[in-house]
């Protein structure tokens, strides 16, 4: 896909052909990107929200500018929030809301759209609630989560439990995410407890976990006008080497069995179907954890523009803690990518700029 796309652009530059597809429409309101755990400017040495070569997917094209994302409107506005790499989503979501308010003040925007990857999808829900409380109106138009552990991740509990292969929580997170874990202000334990479905410890004085977070920060039309999610899963050696290491040393998630609560005590809602070695997770998050609101379908096109549409075969999920069996186990519209392929950690054949341009186009339809 990427090679063909590059060839077509080269031919366009030579005047030998026209572009094979139109770009995304400009969204009414700016798009704010919310990074996941361990993110900031980069993750594992790669630019967060980039392609394999370090180009920000929201970088618009001006005359003769290279590189840039030619699939988005030249007037598109976007902003990357930056919060503490390792902390819970109550803290990170508040930081994100502060970032967004600063951006709104400087840009003159009254509303925004949010795209959150991984834990950033939870942070975005917290930020949307905070912004509504502060402003008194619905600030977030469309809230998109990508690969987000809305109902927890078994990897988080495995690490907190110091299971085989884990010498310490900090060392294990460093193994997965790199040395950013040692940055000042991080709280590795708070970060990991956030991503376990149930309250991890009854004796630490606070109620933690994704289940409680979902109660406090629910899907609510006051906070965002539209909630949607994109789900990822990939198996075996196809995943990024860092995530392949997670599977071999730590944990292979059984991520597509149905149960409303965490019935097998693995740290995520659901119970697995008894077969871990299959395409039911993206290396860090099972598919039974990822749907929130409408499930979206991403369709790649060889000669046209990729698209993101509503998957009408799976119902809207309004109560994150009470999904149906289909919402937890259906593989409909699951994107064949691992947890960090979709943010530019490669190299791979996934076209990140066009993927996010397709999301922009979807947002422009509804914001």
Order of alpha helices (4+ residues) and beta strands (2+ residues): alpha-beta-beta-beta-beta-alpha-beta-alpha-beta-alpha-alpha-alpha-alpha-beta-alpha-beta-beta-alpha-alpha
